[in-house]
Amino acid sequence: MNIVTDIAGPGHNLRDALEVEIEDALREFKEQLDERGGEIARVHVINDETAGRATALAGILADIASGAERKRVELKEPFLKSGKRVDAAFGSFAEIVKRTKSTIVGMIDGYRREQDRKAQEERDRLEREAREKAEAAAAAAAAGNLVQAAKLEQQAETVAAQAQEAAAPTTIRSSYGQTASGRTEWKFEVIDRKKLPASVTTHPKVREAQDAVIGALIRSGVREILGVRVYSESKTVIRR
């Protein structure tokens, strides 16, 4: 028994149609390149005549590369369109879900922050009460009333423990097991870029961004940038 044949059916072409088309196209372009193998091996630019032949050969190679690129785009295009349709369909759905979730989380945030505010107020109250009892205990001890002092000290410790419990962040639990709690996120705002340390200004990512901006400016026609040497290089361009 042949499992593959049983599944695919007799006479079924198991090779992917796209794979076949890719191989056929590449074979054609490789044959075109191989036809020029001898010329490529003999390229030697020493005068106008050989430079002309090299230019012609470079043009032929550019045509082969362009043909291969067009074929690549042609074969890939249907998949790109399909991918865009899938992205659009699921993307719009995901956006609806994200917006809905964001609205609900915003409500939870508001409630949780209010609960945290109330808990902080209660903690502050309990801490004040604990301090007052501790001070009263010290005063009672100084006055020689040791029994009252001990009683107040015990009360101060109890209230202080309650204050610690009241300071615990609010955690919301659903009946299905999910929880919602606060998480501290640190953010920043640059207020003086001139004061940024070298660990930031010389970071590779910063340099990459700077190079990208400088390159874009130069391509747009800017030729003078403070701190930058702008220069030109001559490169050969093959045109048909």
C-alpha positions in Angstrom: 0.0 0.0 0.0 1.3 3.5 -0.9 -0.1 6.0 1.6 0.9 9.0 -0.6 -0.9 7.6 -3.6 -3.9 6.6 -1.6 -4.3 10.1 -0.3 -3.5 12.0 -3.4 -5.2 9.6 -5.8 -3.7 7.8 -8.8 -1.9 9.9 -11.4 -1.9 12.9 -9.0 1.1 15.2 -9.6 2.7 15.5 -6.2 5.0 18.3 -7.1 3.8 21.8 -6.3 2.8 23.7 -9.5 4.5 26.8 -8.3 7.7 24.8 -7.6 7.7 23.5 -11.2 7.1 27.0 -12.6 10.0 28.4 -10.5 12.3 25.7 -11.7 11.4 26.2 -15.3 11.8 29.9 -15.1 15.2 29.7 -13.3 16.4 27.1 -15.8 15.6 29.5 -18.7 17.5 32.4 -17.1 20.4 30.1 -16.1 20.6 29.0 -19.7 20.7 32.6 -20.9 23.5 33.2 -18.4 25.4 30.1 -19.4 25.3 31.2 -23.0 27.4 34.2 -22.0 29.8 32.2 -19.9 32.6 32.4 -22.4 32.3 36.1 -22.8 32.2 36.6 -19.1 35.4 34.6 -18.6 37.2 36.6 -21.3 36.1 40.1 -20.1 39.2 42.4 -20.0 38.8 46.1 -20.3 41.9 47.7 -21.6 40.8 50.1 -24.4 37.7 51.6 -26.0 36.9 48.5 -28.0 37.0 46.1 -25.1 35.2 48.6 -22.9 32.4 48.7 -25.5 32.2 44.9 -25.6 32.1 44.9 -21.8 29.3 47.5 -21.8 27.3 45.4 -24.2 27.8 42.3 -22.0 26.8 44.3 -18.9 23.6 45.4 -20.7 22.8 41.8 -21.6 23.3 40.7 -18.0 21.1 43.6 -16.9 18.4 42.3 -19.2 18.7 38.8 -17.8 18.5 40.2 -14.2 15.5 42.4 -15.2 13.7 39.4 -16.8 14.3 37.3 -13.7 13.0 40.1 -11.5 9.9 40.5 -13.6 9.2 36.8 -13.4 9.7 36.9 -9.6 7.2 39.7 -9.3 4.8 37.8 -11.7 4.9 34.6 -9.7 4.7 36.3 -6.4 1.9 38.8 -7.2 -1.1 36.4 -6.7 0.2 35.4 -3.3 0.7 39.1 -2.3 -2.8 39.9 -3.4 -4.2 36.9 -1.4 -2.0 37.9 1.6 -3.4 41.4 1.4 -7.0 40.1 1.3 -6.3 37.9 4.3 -4.6 40.7 6.2 -7.4 43.2 5.4 -10.1 40.7 6.6 -8.4 39.7 9.8 -6.9 43.0 10.4 -10.2 44.9 10.4 -11.7 42.2 12.7 -8.6 42.3 15.0 -8.9 46.1 15.2 -12.5 45.9 16.3 -11.6 43.5 19.0 -8.6 45.6 20.1 -10.7 48.8 20.3 -13.4 47.0 22.3 -10.9 45.5 24.7 -9.2 48.9 25.1 -12.5 50.5 26.1 -13.1 47.8 28.6 -9.6 47.9 30.0 -10.0 51.7 30.3 -13.0 51.1 32.5 -11.1 48.6 34.6 -8.2 51.0 34.9 -10.5 53.8 36.2 -12.1 51.5 38.7 -8.7 50.0 39.8 -7.1 53.4 40.2 -10.0 54.6 42.3 -9.7 51.5 44.5 -6.0 52.1 44.8 -6.6 55.7 45.8 -9.1 54.6 48.5 -6.6 52.0 49.7 -3.9 54.6 49.9 -6.1 56.9 51.9 -6.9 54.1 54.3 -3.2 53.2 54.6 -2.4 56.8 55.4 -5.1 56.9 58.1 -4.0 53.7 59.7 -0.3 54.8 59.7 -1.3 58.0 61.4 -3.3 56.0 64.0 -0.4 53.6 64.5 2.0 56.6 65.1 -0.5 58.2 67.5 -0.8 55.0 69.5 3.0 54.5 69.5 3.4 58.0 70.8 0.7 57.5 73.4 2.5 54.2 74.5 5.8 56.1 74.9 4.0 58.8 77.0 2.3 56.2 79.1 5.6 54.4 79.7 7.3 57.7 80.6 4.5 58.3 83.1 5.1 54.9 84.7 1.8 53.4 83.4 3.4 50.3 82.0 0.2 48.3 81.6 -1.4 51.0 79.5 1.9 51.4 77.6 2.0 47.7 76.7 -1.6 47.8 75.6 -1.0 50.8 73.3 2.1 49.3 71.8 0.2 46.1 70.9 -2.5 48.3 69.3 0.1 50.3 67.4 1.6 47.1 66.0 -1.8 45.7 65.0 -2.8 49.0 63.2 0.6 49.1 61.5 0.0 45.6 60.1 -3.4 46.6 58.9 -1.8 49.6 57.1 0.6 47.3 55.2 -2.4 45.1 54.2 -4.3 48.1 53.0 -1.4 49.2 50.7 -1.6 46.0 48.6 -2.3 46.8 44.9 -5.9 46.1 43.8 -6.3 42.8 42.0 -9.6 42.0 40.3 -10.5 38.4 39.7 -13.2 37.1 37.4 -15.3 34.0 38.1 -13.5 32.4 35.1 -10.1 32.7 36.6 -8.8 35.8 34.8 -7.2 38.6 36.9 -6.6 42.3 36.3 -4.0 44.2 38.2 -1.8 47.3 37.9 1.6 47.3 36.4 4.1 50.1 36.6 5.3 51.3 33.3 8.2 53.8 33.0 8.0 56.4 30.3 10.1 59.3 29.3 10.1 62.7 27.7 13.4 64.2 26.4 13.6 67.8 27.7 17.1 68.7 26.5 18.7 66.6 23.8 22.0 68.5 24.2 22.4 66.9 27.7 21.8 63.3 26.5 24.8 61.0 27.6 27.1 59.4 25.1 25.5 56.0 25.8 22.5 57.4 24.0 23.9 59.7 21.4 26.5 57.2 20.2 24.3 54.1 20.3 24.4 52.1 17.0 20.6 52.5 16.5 20.9 56.3 16.9 23.7 56.4 14.3 21.7 54.3 11.9 18.8 56.7 12.2 21.1 59.7 11.7 22.7 58.1 8.6 19.3 57.5 7.2 18.2 61.1 7.7 21.5 62.4 6.3 21.3 60.1 3.2 17.7 61.3 2.6 18.8 64.9 2.8 21.6 64.4 0.3 19.4 62.5 -2.1 17.0 65.5 -2.0 19.7 67.9 -3.0 21.2 69.1 0.2 25.0 69.4 -0.2 26.1 71.1 3.0 25.4 69.7 6.5 27.3 70.9 9.5 29.5 68.1 10.8 29.1 66.0 7.6 31.5 65.7 4.6 29.4 65.5 1.5 31.3 64.1 -1.6 30.5 62.4 -4.9 31.8 59.2 -6.5 31.5 58.3 -10.2 29.8 54.9 -10.8 29.2 53.2 -14.1 25.5 53.0 -15.1 24.4 50.8 -18.0 21.5 52.1 -20.0 19.6 50.6 -22.9 
